[in-house]
Amino acid sequence: MSTFPEQVGELIGTGEGFTYENFARHGAPSRIDDYDGYGSRSRTYPEEVKPDFLAWLQRTGTVLLNAYGEKHHVYKTFAQVRKNVLVGNDADVFREVRSELLGALRGLAADLDHGTVADPGATTRNAASAAEVRLICTRFHQIVVQLRRRREQRPTLDVDDEYDVQDLLHALLKLYFDDVRPEEWTPSYAGSSARMDFLLKDTGMVIEVKKTRNGLADREIGKQLTEDVAHYAQYQGCTHLICFIYDPEDRVANPTALKNDVEKQSRENFAVEVIVGS
């Protein structure tokens, strides 16, 4: 599916291909008297406007409306000139109107390129979803390996412990989310509070990070995550808990069982998801 800027570019290309001869089937002019309040006047109409030209007009209006809104002068201009182009067998009128519409589309393309108009088809970073978090987690180890391959043996980020995982994950989350809050506290549960690794405030998602090590594998991680789930479930701002377990040395013997045991603690309006990355 084309992006919004690509759609604008396609409309420009299509519009440039229309000529007076091919935008409509022109038969013998049929005179129709119009009364405009000042007196009658005569106009002639194309015998049949081609469907592909009508489709182009419709799509042009849609993108201009989506980009600028119905009260913007660019869209108001479109609404006026689209009527003119369908009236009369006058080649000069057709060319003038086509030029106006192509100018509006080219102006929109420039506005999108310069960022003066927001792309209405783009997903904002704050509207990003769990899919982006999953993508980061599932490719996390590939990113770690790539970071080690520096040119001329330059120093890099070594992901040796859980803090390193959190630092790199935090940077990657910024690709998609503006509001990433590390180390937020949960409400008290059973006499204690827990500190979230990351709260994505605008999405209701919390990310809990674990890195396996000697003495911290299936059983221990499962126990810790069960306690975390109990805490996070008390936090009204959390509707989706994603538990990312970074396991580069394959210490988790049965990832499927661990995933099932933790995720079964999901409840209404609170989803628990486990991602084991290695």
Backbone torsions as a table, in degrees:
resi	resn	phi	psi	omega
1	MET	NA	133.8	-177.0
2	SER	-69.1	146.5	172.5
3	THR	-74.7	168.0	-179.0
4	PHE	-61.5	-47.2	177.0
5	PRO	-59.6	-36.3	177.8
6	GLU	-66.1	-37.9	177.3
7	GLN	-62.0	-40.4	178.3
8	VAL	-63.3	-43.5	178.3
9	GLY	-62.0	-39.4	178.1
10	GLU	-64.9	-39.1	179.0
11	LEU	-66.0	-37.0	177.2
12	ILE	-63.2	-46.3	179.7
13	GLY	-62.2	-41.6	179.1
14	THR	-65.5	-44.6	-178.9
15	GLY	-62.3	-35.6	179.5
16	GLU	-66.3	-20.7	-178.8
17	GLY	-85.0	-10.5	-179.2
18	PHE	-81.8	138.4	174.0
19	THR	-124.0	168.1	178.5
20	TYR	-60.7	-34.1	-177.1
21	GLU	-72.0	-32.5	-173.8
22	ASN	-105.3	-0.4	-178.6
23	PHE	-80.9	-18.4	-179.6
24	ALA	-155.2	163.0	172.2
25	ARG	-93.3	117.6	-173.9
26	HIS	-102.8	110.1	174.0
27	GLY	-95.4	-159.9	176.4
28	ALA	-66.0	134.3	-179.0
29	PRO	-56.3	136.0	177.3
30	SER	-113.2	112.9	-174.9
31	ARG	-78.4	134.9	178.3
32	ILE	-131.5	127.8	-179.9
33	ASP	-82.2	129.6	175.0
34	ASP	-113.3	145.4	174.8
35	TYR	-114.1	117.4	-173.6
36	ASP	-105.5	13.1	-179.7
37	GLY	97.2	-18.5	179.4
38	TYR	-111.7	-9.2	-177.3
39	GLY	146.8	171.7	-178.5
40	SER	-82.5	151.5	175.4
41	ARG	-143.9	158.6	-177.8
42	SER	-107.6	139.2	174.8
43	ARG	-132.1	157.1	173.7
44	THR	-119.0	146.9	-175.9
45	TYR	-117.5	146.7	172.2
46	PRO	-60.0	146.2	-178.9
47	GLU	-68.3	-37.1	179.3
48	GLU	-159.4	118.2	177.0
49	VAL	-80.2	135.5	-175.4
50	LYS	-66.7	140.8	-179.3
51	PRO	-58.8	-36.2	-178.4
52	ASP	-68.8	-29.9	176.3
53	PHE	-72.7	-41.3	176.8
54	LEU	-61.7	-39.6	178.7
55	ALA	-64.0	-38.6	178.8
56	TRP	-64.9	-42.6	176.9
57	LEU	-60.0	-43.4	-178.6
58	GLN	-63.3	-46.6	-178.7
59	ARG	-67.9	-36.8	177.8
60	THR	-62.3	-45.5	178.2
61	GLY	-61.4	-38.6	-178.4
62	THR	-65.0	-46.3	-178.0
63	VAL	-69.1	-37.2	177.8
64	LEU	-66.6	-38.6	177.6
65	LEU	-65.3	-45.0	-178.8
66	ASN	-64.9	-34.9	-176.4
67	ALA	-80.6	-41.3	-170.8
68	TYR	-110.4	-27.0	-174.4
69	GLY	91.1	157.7	-171.8
70	GLU	-71.1	-17.0	-178.0
71	LYS	-93.3	-6.9	-178.9
72	HIS	-73.8	146.0	-175.6
73	HIS	-63.3	-28.9	179.8
74	VAL	-65.6	-44.8	179.9
75	TYR	-70.1	-36.8	177.3
76	LYS	-61.9	-38.6	177.0
77	THR	-62.8	-43.5	178.2
78	PHE	-59.1	-46.8	-176.8
79	ALA	-59.1	-33.4	-179.7
80	GLN	-78.2	-48.6	-172.6
81	VAL	-72.3	-27.1	179.6
82	ARG	-63.4	-28.6	176.0
83	LYS	-71.5	-39.4	-177.4
84	ASN	-64.0	-36.8	-174.7
85	VAL	-69.9	-21.9	-179.1
86	LEU	-91.3	3.1	-177.9
87	VAL	-114.8	123.3	171.2
88	GLY	95.0	153.7	175.1
89	ASN	-100.1	36.2	-176.5
90	ASP	-96.0	114.4	-178.0
91	ALA	-64.1	-36.8	-178.8
92	ASP	-65.9	-39.4	177.6
93	VAL	-63.1	-44.9	179.8
94	PHE	-58.4	-47.9	-177.2
95	ARG	-65.1	-37.2	179.1
96	GLU	-65.6	-43.3	-179.8
97	VAL	-67.8	-43.7	178.4
98	ARG	-60.1	-39.7	178.1
99	SER	-63.3	-40.1	178.1
100	GLU	-61.6	-46.1	-176.8
101	LEU	-69.4	-40.4	177.1
102	LEU	-65.1	-36.2	176.9
103	GLY	-63.4	-39.3	177.7
104	ALA	-64.9	-41.4	179.5
105	LEU	-67.3	-41.7	178.9
106	ARG	-66.2	-36.9	176.3
107	GLY	-64.2	-39.2	177.6
108	LEU	-64.7	-42.3	178.5
109	ALA	-59.3	-42.1	178.9
110	ALA	-66.9	-41.3	178.9
111	ASP	-62.1	-40.7	178.2
112	LEU	-65.5	-40.6	-178.5
113	ASP	-65.4	-38.0	-178.2
114	HIS	-87.8	-7.4	179.2
115	GLY	79.5	11.2	178.7
116	THR	-78.7	-16.6	173.0
117	VAL	-125.4	131.5	179.8
118	ALA	-73.2	141.8	177.1
119	ASP	-74.1	109.2	-177.1
120	PRO	-69.4	-13.9	179.6
121	GLY	-92.6	-6.8	-176.9
122	ALA	-85.9	143.1	174.2
123	THR	-80.9	122.8	178.7
124	THR	-69.5	156.1	-177.3
125	ARG	-64.1	-34.7	179.5
126	ASN	-72.9	-16.1	179.2
127	ALA	-96.3	6.2	179.1
128	ALA	-62.7	161.4	-172.1
129	SER	-121.9	-174.6	178.4
130	ALA	-62.0	-22.3	179.9
131	ALA	-59.3	-38.9	-179.9
132	GLU	-68.7	-38.2	178.2
133	VAL	-65.2	-42.2	178.3
134	ARG	-60.4	-42.1	-179.8
135	LEU	-60.8	-45.4	179.0
136	ILE	-61.7	-45.9	-176.7
137	CYS	-66.2	-42.4	-177.1
138	THR	-71.2	-23.1	179.3
139	ARG	-105.9	7.1	-174.8
140	PHE	-57.8	-46.8	-177.2
141	HIS	-65.5	-36.0	176.9
142	GLN	-61.4	-38.0	179.0
143	ILE	-67.6	-41.9	178.2
144	VAL	-59.8	-46.2	180.0
145	VAL	-62.2	-42.3	-179.3
146	GLN	-64.5	-36.3	179.4
147	LEU	-63.9	-26.7	179.5
148	ARG	-74.4	-18.5	-175.2
149	ARG	-93.5	61.9	179.3
150	ARG	-81.5	150.4	176.8
151	ARG	-71.6	144.7	175.9
152	GLU	54.0	31.3	175.8
153	GLN	55.6	38.8	178.4
154	ARG	-72.5	154.5	-179.0
155	PRO	-65.2	150.4	-177.7
156	THR	-138.3	-175.9	177.0
157	LEU	-90.3	115.7	175.5
158	ASP	-90.6	125.3	179.9
159	VAL	-95.4	87.1	-174.2
160	ASP	-101.2	-25.9	-177.0
161	ASP	-142.3	-176.1	-174.8
162	GLU	-65.9	-32.0	177.7
163	TYR	-65.4	-38.7	177.6
164	ASP	-63.7	-41.1	177.9
165	VAL	-60.3	-44.8	-179.1
166	GLN	-63.3	-41.5	-178.9
167	ASP	-63.0	-45.9	-179.0
168	LEU	-69.8	-40.5	178.9
169	LEU	-62.5	-39.9	179.1
170	HIS	-58.6	-45.2	179.6
171	ALA	-63.2	-40.7	-178.6
172	LEU	-70.1	-35.2	178.3
173	LEU	-62.8	-28.0	179.8
174	LYS	-66.0	-14.9	175.5
175	LEU	-63.7	-32.3	-172.3
176	TYR	-118.4	-22.8	-172.2
177	PHE	-125.4	133.1	177.1
178	ASP	-79.3	-41.8	-172.8
179	ASP	-103.3	88.2	177.6
180	VAL	-110.0	114.2	-175.5
181	ARG	-109.7	108.9	177.9
182	PRO	-83.5	149.7	170.3
183	GLU	57.9	46.3	171.3
184	GLU	-83.1	146.0	-179.4
185	TRP	-91.9	142.9	174.9
186	THR	-88.7	162.4	173.9
187	PRO	-63.1	159.0	-179.5
188	SER	-65.1	136.2	176.1
189	TYR	-140.4	127.0	-178.4
190	ALA	55.2	38.2	174.9
191	GLY	84.2	4.4	-179.9
192	SER	-145.3	160.9	176.8
193	SER	-116.0	158.2	177.5
194	ALA	-120.3	153.1	179.4
195	ARG	-105.2	121.0	179.4
196	MET	-70.2	145.8	174.1
197	ASP	-71.4	-50.6	178.5
198	PHE	-144.1	133.0	172.2
199	LEU	-113.6	121.8	174.1
200	LEU	-96.8	87.5	-165.5
201	LYS	-54.4	-43.1	-173.5
202	ASP	-76.0	-10.3	-177.5
203	THR	-111.5	-13.2	-175.8
204	GLY	78.4	13.5	-179.2
205	MET	-98.8	141.3	171.5
206	VAL	-120.5	138.4	178.5
207	ILE	-116.1	123.7	175.5
208	GLU	-106.8	131.0	-173.9
209	VAL	-112.7	134.0	172.5
210	LYS	-132.0	143.7	171.4
211	LYS	-124.7	125.4	-179.1
212	THR	-67.9	153.6	176.7
213	ARG	-158.6	-179.2	177.8
214	ASN	-61.8	120.1	-179.4
215	GLY	91.8	-1.3	178.4
216	LEU	-131.9	93.2	179.9
217	ALA	-135.8	-143.2	-170.8
218	ASP	-48.4	-62.1	-171.3
219	ARG	-63.3	-47.8	-176.4
220	GLU	-66.8	-42.2	179.7
221	ILE	-66.7	-40.8	178.2
222	GLY	-59.1	-41.0	179.3
223	LYS	-65.8	-45.1	-179.9
224	GLN	-62.3	-43.5	-178.1
225	LEU	-67.8	-33.4	176.7
226	THR	-62.0	-41.5	176.9
227	GLU	-66.4	-40.1	179.1
228	ASP	-62.4	-43.1	-179.8
229	VAL	-58.2	-42.4	-179.5
230	ALA	-61.8	-38.9	178.8
231	HIS	-70.0	-49.4	-174.3
232	TYR	-66.3	-28.9	179.6
233	ALA	-64.7	-21.0	179.3
234	GLN	-83.0	-11.6	-176.3
235	TYR	-91.4	114.3	-174.0
236	GLN	-65.3	-23.0	-179.8
237	GLY	-78.7	-4.2	-177.9
238	CYS	-108.5	118.3	175.9
239	THR	-112.7	-10.6	-176.9
240	HIS	-147.9	113.9	177.4
241	LEU	-101.9	121.6	176.6
242	ILE	-109.7	118.9	179.9
243	CYS	-100.6	110.4	-179.3
244	PHE	-100.0	117.6	178.6
245	ILE	-108.4	111.5	178.7
246	TYR	-90.8	116.6	-172.3
247	ASP	-128.9	68.5	-174.6
248	PRO	-67.5	-20.5	-178.2
249	GLU	-103.3	10.6	178.1
250	ASP	55.1	47.6	178.9
251	ARG	-80.7	-22.0	178.0
252	VAL	-76.9	111.7	-174.7
253	ALA	-72.0	-35.9	-176.4
254	ASN	-134.8	79.8	-178.1
255	PRO	-58.2	-35.8	-178.0
256	THR	-64.9	-44.3	179.6
257	ALA	-64.8	-42.3	178.6
258	LEU	-61.2	-45.2	179.8
259	LYS	-59.8	-48.1	-178.4
260	ASN	-63.8	-41.6	-177.8
261	ASP	-63.6	-39.0	-178.0
262	VAL	-80.2	-42.3	-175.9
263	GLU	-68.9	-22.4	180.0
264	LYS	-69.2	-7.8	177.1
265	GLN	-84.9	2.2	174.8
266	SER	-60.5	153.7	177.7
267	ARG	-146.6	-179.1	-178.5
268	GLU	-59.9	129.6	179.5
269	ASN	64.9	17.6	176.6
270	PHE	-150.5	100.0	-178.3
271	ALA	-96.0	136.8	177.3
272	VAL	-114.1	129.6	-177.3
273	GLU	-133.9	135.7	180.0
274	VAL	-116.4	130.8	176.7
275	ILE	-124.0	120.3	176.8
276	VAL	-102.7	116.1	-178.4
277	GLY	-109.3	129.2	178.7
278	SER	-150.0	NA	NA
